[in-house]
Amino acid sequence: MRQSLAQRIRNYQPQREADLLPPVEGRLTRVVGMTLEAVGCNVTLGGRCSVTDGNGREIETEVVGFDGAKIYLMPLTSIDGLQPGARVLPMSKGDHIAVGPQLLGRVLNGLGLPIDGKGDVPLHDTAVHGPQVQKTINPLNREPIKKPLDVGIATINALLTVGRGQRLGLFAGSGVGKSVLLGMMTQFTNADVIVVGLIGERGREVKEFIDEILGAAGMSRAVVVASPADDSPLLRLRAAVLTTRIAEGFREQGKDVLMLMDSLTRYAMAQREIALAIGEPPATKGYPPSVFAKLPQLVERAGNAEHAKGSITAFYTVLTEGDDQQDPVADSARAILDGHIVLSRALAEEGHYPAIDIEASISRVMPSVVEADHFAKMQLFRRIYARYQQNRDLISVGAYVPGTDKDIDFAIERMPHLRQFMQQGLKEKVSFEEALQKLTRVVVPAARPNAAGNNVTPLQSRTLSHGNPGQAARGNG
């Protein structure tokens, strides 16, 4: 239908004169640390600018803030050689990426450029083209998490069952085996594609993770995005966003994706560096408020897509400095993730690997993805383990008298089997069905009936007869 003249006049939006002119060149006025200040540019927040140094080298930067006529820029690379009054020229965004089979087996940096020496990444007919920052999926359109994901690790499969499309945090201090656990999952997990983001870690670990942990077989179905600790904070942020965007691209193709990001804490630290550099006030233990706003924006992009489409099952490592589980980033991550796996330094020092602290860990979607019998056996395992830990000191010094409490007697008898169940070799894969069978043998042993004709303790009887996944789902926070 043709609009009337009055309607066209009301809807008319004149094109700004600035849009008709070529980009306005600005000048660099100040450099403080890694923050550049410039004037004279007509740019938007998040836009890109090119700064030319004294040798003619162009340094790509991003607009991270402004104050009146001043704009604050954060560089992606080294700023050595910059001079007062250097040219600052706005750039076109150019933030699209092609995601497809051509990325498998490749290692990229935070800009999406290959760093593995295998040449450029060729385009592919089945590649998905799109901007690096996608809109989040409407939560009402997401497919519910109903299917378990076999990660090949007995403790996780049986006691912390992961759902396809779940987002889990891996909480650990330094040197307790989180990278090794991630490597085991990349080798054993039944996923179509694996996307790994190594954000802010040591450069040495990048090579070791690719060669020793992933290996040739793992790399054949994996994409690695690496931004080590010596990269600029902006490049580390981009690497985390790029990792998620690549996973989203494969999900759009209907793939089941396993995404591993090591680590979410380094992502938060990179945002903290940028925010403090442009003058944002620190709040919780030195972290500005923008850090806690960006974490859910990144995490919420993972998960299931719409019905009958792909999924992203994501594991984010969270570095707990000084093994402090109440660290601000750790506390914030716990609130927005669908569960957390805590690694214990005490178990690692005992040579217990994987060093999963079963009492401190939880999978919030487990009641929805396992049978009631499986859930009841998991509860019984936890209760036996907890009963032993509560009386561990008495048992260790010989103060406990056998026969005083049947549940404690049962916990003492079962504890060696529980510990053996929770330990697993680096190359040893335990399937979901095998883990459930082992769990059954551990918590429901073949015992001779007692005088009352029962072959279970009161603890077993209460758990196996009253285990209710629905009740646990409502109470697990």
C-alpha positions in Angstrom: 0.0 0.0 0.0 1.4 3.4 -1.0 1.9 5.8 1.9 0.3 9.2 1.9 2.5 12.3 1.6 1.9 13.1 5.3 3.0 9.6 6.4 6.1 9.8 4.2 7.0 13.2 5.7 6.6 11.8 9.3 8.7 8.8 8.5 11.4 10.7 6.7 14.8 10.6 8.4 17.4 12.8 6.7 20.8 11.3 6.2 23.4 13.0 8.5 26.0 15.1 6.8 28.7 13.1 8.6 27.5 9.9 6.9 28.1 11.5 3.5 31.6 12.5 4.2 34.8 10.3 4.4 35.9 9.2 7.9 37.3 12.1 9.9 41.0 11.6 10.8 41.9 12.1 14.5 45.1 12.7 16.4 46.7 10.8 19.3 46.9 13.1 22.3 47.9 10.9 25.3 49.1 7.4 26.2 48.8 6.1 29.7 49.8 2.5 30.2 47.9 0.5 27.5 45.2 3.2 27.1 45.4 5.6 24.1 43.5 8.9 24.1 42.6 10.6 20.8 40.5 13.5 19.6 38.9 14.4 16.3 37.4 11.0 15.4 33.7 10.4 14.8 33.4 6.8 16.1 31.1 4.7 18.2 31.7 2.6 21.3 33.1 -0.8 20.1 34.3 0.7 16.8 37.8 0.1 15.5 40.5 2.6 14.7 43.9 2.4 13.0 46.8 4.3 14.7 49.9 4.9 12.6 53.2 4.9 14.4 56.5 6.7 13.5 57.6 3.8 11.2 54.3 3.7 9.2 53.1 0.6 11.1 49.3 0.5 11.6 48.1 -0.5 15.1 44.6 -1.8 15.3 42.6 -0.5 18.3 39.1 -0.6 19.7 37.0 2.2 21.2 36.4 1.3 24.8 35.1 4.6 26.2 34.9 8.3 25.7 34.8 11.5 27.7 33.4 14.5 25.8 35.6 14.9 22.7 38.2 12.4 24.0 38.0 8.8 22.9 39.7 6.0 24.8 41.3 3.3 22.6 42.7 -0.1 23.6 45.4 -1.6 21.3 45.4 -5.2 20.1 49.2 -5.4 19.7 52.3 -3.7 21.0 52.3 0.2 21.0 56.1 0.7 20.8 57.0 3.5 18.4 53.9 5.6 18.9 54.5 9.4 18.8 52.4 12.4 20.0 49.9 13.5 17.3 49.9 10.1 15.5 47.1 9.6 12.9 44.0 7.9 14.1 41.7 6.7 11.4 38.3 4.9 11.8 38.1 1.4 10.3 35.2 -0.6 9.0 34.2 -3.3 11.4 34.9 -6.4 9.4 34.0 -8.7 12.2 32.3 -11.5 10.3 33.7 -15.1 10.4 33.1 -18.2 8.4 32.6 -21.4 10.5 32.8 -24.7 8.8 34.8 -28.0 8.4 37.8 -25.9 7.2 38.4 -24.9 10.8 38.8 -28.4 12.1 42.4 -29.1 13.1 43.4 -25.5 13.1 44.8 -23.2 15.8 43.7 -19.5 15.6 44.5 -16.4 17.6 42.1 -13.9 19.0 41.6 -12.2 15.6 40.7 -15.5 13.9 44.0 -15.7 12.1 45.8 -19.1 11.9 49.0 -19.4 14.0 49.8 -23.1 13.3 51.9 -22.5 10.2 49.5 -24.3 7.9 48.6 -21.3 5.8 45.3 -19.4 5.4 42.0 -21.0 6.3 40.2 -21.8 3.0 36.5 -21.1 2.6 34.1 -24.0 2.5 30.7 -24.3 0.8 29.1 -25.4 4.0 30.5 -22.7 6.2 28.2 -20.5 8.2 28.9 -16.7 7.8 27.9 -14.3 10.5 29.0 -11.6 12.9 31.3 -12.6 15.8 28.7 -11.3 18.3 25.4 -13.1 17.9 22.1 -12.4 19.6 21.3 -14.7 22.5 18.6 -17.3 21.9 15.2 -16.5 23.4 15.1 -18.7 26.6 11.6 -19.9 25.7 12.9 -21.2 22.4 15.7 -23.3 23.9 15.4 -27.1 23.9 15.3 -28.4 27.5 18.2 -30.4 28.7 17.0 -34.0 28.8 19.8 -36.2 27.3 22.9 -37.2 29.3 26.4 -36.6 27.7 29.0 -39.4 28.1 32.3 -37.7 29.0 34.1 -40.9 29.6 35.0 -40.1 33.2 33.4 -42.4 35.8 33.0 -39.9 38.6 31.3 -37.4 36.4 29.2 -39.9 34.5 27.8 -41.5 37.6 27.8 -38.8 40.3 27.8 -35.5 38.4 26.0 -36.5 35.2 26.3 -33.9 32.5 23.4 -33.0 30.2 23.7 -32.3 26.6 23.7 -28.5 26.4 24.7 -27.9 30.0 27.2 -25.3 31.2 29.5 -26.4 34.0 32.3 -24.7 35.9 35.5 -26.5 36.7 36.8 -24.8 39.9 40.4 -25.4 40.8 43.6 -23.8 42.1 46.8 -24.0 40.2 48.5 -27.3 39.7 45.6 -29.7 40.7 45.0 -31.2 37.2 42.3 -29.2 35.6 44.0 -29.1 32.2 44.5 -32.9 32.3 40.8 -33.4 33.2 39.9 -31.2 30.2 42.2 -33.3 28.0 40.5 -36.5 29.1 37.1 -35.0 28.2 38.3 -34.0 24.7 39.4 -37.6 24.1 36.5 -39.4 25.6 33.4 -37.2 25.1 30.9 -38.2 22.4 30.6 -34.8 20.6 30.7 -34.0 16.9 33.0 -31.0 17.3 35.3 -29.8 20.1 36.1 -26.0 20.4 38.9 -25.1 22.9 39.6 -21.6 24.1 43.0 -21.1 25.8 42.5 -17.6 27.3 45.3 -15.9 29.2 47.2 -19.1 30.0 51.0 -19.6 29.8 52.2 -19.8 26.2 54.0 -23.1 27.0 50.7 -24.7 27.9 49.3 -24.0 24.5 51.8 -26.2 22.7 51.6 -28.9 25.4 47.8 -29.0 25.3 47.7 -29.4 21.5 50.5 -32.0 21.3 50.2 -34.0 24.4 46.6 -33.7 25.7 44.6 -33.3 22.4 46.9 -35.3 20.2 46.4 -35.9 16.5 43.1 -37.8 17.0 41.7 -35.0 19.2 42.8 -32.2 16.8 41.1 -33.9 13.9 37.7 -32.8 15.2 38.8 -29.8 17.2 39.3 -26.0 16.8 41.7 -24.3 19.2 41.7 -20.5 19.8 44.8 -19.4 21.7 45.4 -16.1 23.3 48.3 -16.5 25.9 48.9 -14.2 28.9 51.3 -11.8 27.0 48.5 -10.8 24.6 46.7 -7.5 25.2 43.6 -7.7 27.4 41.4 -6.7 24.5 42.8 -9.6 22.4 42.1 -12.0 25.3 38.5 -10.8 25.4 38.1 -11.2 21.7 39.5 -14.7 21.9 36.9 -15.8 24.4 34.1 -14.2 22.2 35.6 -15.9 19.1 35.7 -19.3 20.8 32.0 -19.0 21.6 31.1 -17.7 18.1 32.8 -20.7 16.5 30.9 -23.1 18.8 27.7 -21.2 17.8 28.5 -21.6 14.2 28.8 -25.4 14.4 25.6 -25.5 16.6 23.8 -23.7 13.8 24.8 -26.5 11.5 23.1 -29.0 13.8 26.3 -30.2 15.5 26.6 -31.3 19.1 29.6 -29.2 20.3 31.8 -29.6 23.4 33.3 -26.2 24.2 36.2 -25.9 26.7 37.3 -22.5 27.9 40.4 -22.2 30.0 39.9 -19.9 31.8 36.8 -17.8 32.7 38.9 -16.1 35.4 41.5 -14.8 32.8 38.6 -13.4 30.8 37.4 -11.5 33.8 40.9 -10.3 34.6 41.2 -9.0 31.0 38.0 -7.0 31.4 39.2 -5.7 34.8 42.4 -4.4 33.2 40.4 -2.6 30.5 37.8 -1.2 32.9 40.4 0.1 35.4 42.5 1.6 32.6 39.6 3.8 31.4 38.7 4.9 34.9 35.9 2.6 36.0 35.9 2.4 39.9 36.8 -0.9 41.5 34.1 -2.6 43.5 34.3 -6.2 44.8 38.0 -7.0 45.7 39.3 -4.8 42.8 36.8 -6.0 40.2 34.7 -3.3 38.5 31.0 -3.9 38.0 31.4 -4.3 34.3 33.2 -7.6 34.9 30.1 -9.2 36.5 28.0 -7.8 33.7 30.1 -9.4 30.9 30.3 -12.9 32.5 26.6 -13.8 32.0 26.7 -12.2 28.5 29.4 -14.7 27.5 28.1 -17.8 29.3 24.4 -17.4 28.2 25.4 -17.8 24.6 26.2 -21.5 25.2 23.6 -24.2 25.7 20.9 -25.9 23.6 19.5 -24.3 20.4 15.9 -24.6 19.3 14.1 -27.9 18.9 15.9 -30.5 16.8 18.9 -28.3 16.3 22.5 -28.5 17.7 23.8 -27.9 21.2 26.9 -26.5 23.0 27.9 -28.3 26.2 30.4 -25.9 27.8 33.0 -26.4 30.5 34.5 -23.2 31.9 37.5 -23.4 34.2 37.6 -21.0 37.1 40.9 -20.4 38.8 40.3 -20.1 42.5 43.3 -18.0 43.7 44.7 -19.4 47.0 42.0 -22.2 46.7 39.4 -19.6 47.8 36.0 -20.8 46.7 34.5 -17.4 47.7 36.6 -15.5 45.2 34.3 -12.9 43.5 34.7 -14.4 40.0 34.1 -18.0 41.4 31.1 -16.9 43.4 29.6 -15.1 40.4 30.3 -18.0 38.0 28.6 -20.5 40.4 25.4 -18.4 40.3 25.1 -18.4 36.5 26.3 -21.9 35.6 24.3 -25.1 35.6 26.7 -26.8 38.1 30.3 -26.9 39.2 33.0 -29.5 39.6 35.5 -28.6 42.4 39.0 -30.1 42.3 40.7 -30.6 45.7 44.3 -29.8 46.3 44.3 -32.3 49.2 43.2 -35.1 47.0 45.8 -34.2 44.3 48.6 -34.2 46.9 47.5 -37.7 47.9 47.9 -38.8 44.3 44.2 -39.1 43.8 43.3 -38.3 40.2 41.1 -36.9 38.9 41.0 -34.9 42.2 37.2 -34.2 42.2 35.8 -33.2 45.5 32.5 -34.9 45.3 31.0 -33.2 48.4 31.6 -29.7 47.0 30.5 -30.5 43.4 27.0 -30.7 41.9 25.3 -31.0 38.6 22.0 -29.1 38.7 20.5 -30.8 35.7 21.3 -34.4 36.8 17.8 -35.1 38.2 16.4 -34.3 34.7 18.7 -36.5 32.7 19.0 -39.8 34.7 16.6 -42.5 35.9 15.3 -42.4 39.5 17.3 -45.5 40.4 20.6 -44.0 39.2 19.9 -40.8 41.1 19.1 -42.8 44.3 22.4 -44.7 44.0 24.3 -41.4 43.5 22.7 -40.0 46.7 23.7 -43.2 48.6 27.3 -42.8 47.4 27.4 -39.3 48.7 25.9 -40.2 52.0 28.4 -43.1 52.6 31.3 -40.8 51.6 30.0 -37.9 53.8 29.4 -40.3 56.8 33.0 -41.5 56.6 34.4 -37.9 56.3 32.4 -36.8 59.3 34.0 -39.5 61.4 37.4 -39.6 59.7 39.3 -38.2 62.7 37.8 -40.7 65.1 38.5 -43.6 62.8 42.1 -42.5 62.1 43.1 -42.3 65.7 41.3 -45.6 66.6 38.7 -43.9 68.9 35.7 -45.4 67.0 34.6 -48.7 68.3 33.3 -51.0 65.6 29.7 -52.0 66.0 28.7 -48.7 67.6 26.9 -47.5 64.4 26.0 -49.7 61.5 26.1 -46.8 59.0 29.7 -45.9 60.0 30.7 -49.6 59.9 29.3 -49.8 56.4 31.1 -46.5 55.4 34.4 -47.9 56.7 34.0 -51.1 54.8 33.0 -49.4 51.6 35.4 -46.5 51.6 38.3 -48.2 49.8 35.8 -49.2 47.0 34.6 -45.6 46.8 38.1 -44.2 46.5 39.0 -46.8 43.8 35.8 -45.9 41.9 36.7 -42.2 41.9 40.2 -42.7 40.5 40.9 -43.2 36.8 43.9 -43.4 34.5 44.7 -40.7 31.9 44.1 -43.1 29.0 41.3 -45.1 30.7 37.8 -44.4 29.3 34.8 -45.4 31.4 31.5 -45.2 29.4 28.2 -44.1 30.9 26.8 -47.6 31.2 30.0 -49.0 32.7 30.1 -46.2 35.2 26.6 -46.9 36.3 27.4 -50.6 36.7 30.5 -49.8 38.8 28.4 -47.4 41.0 25.9 -50.2 41.6 28.6 -52.6 42.7 30.1 -50.0 45.0 27.0 -48.9 46.9 24.9 -52.1 46.8 27.3 -54.9 47.5 26.2 -58.5 47.6 25.9 -59.0 51.4 24.7 -61.9 53.5 21.3 -61.3 55.2 21.5 -60.4 58.9 19.3 -61.8 61.6 16.4 -59.7 60.5 16.7 -60.9 57.0 17.9 -57.6 55.6 21.1 -57.2 53.5 21.2 -53.4 53.6 22.1 -50.9 56.3 19.6 -48.3 57.6 21.5 -45.8 55.5 21.0 -47.8 52.3 17.4 -48.5 53.1 16.5 -44.8 53.6 18.3 -43.7 50.5 17.3 -46.4 48.0 13.6 -46.3 49.1 13.2 -42.5 49.3 15.6 -41.2 46.6 13.5 -38.7 44.6 15.1 -36.7 41.8 12.2 -34.3 41.8 12.7 -33.3 45.4 16.5 -32.9 44.8 15.9 -30.8 41.7 13.9 -28.3 43.7 16.4 -28.1 46.5 19.8 -28.0 44.7 19.8 -24.2 44.0 
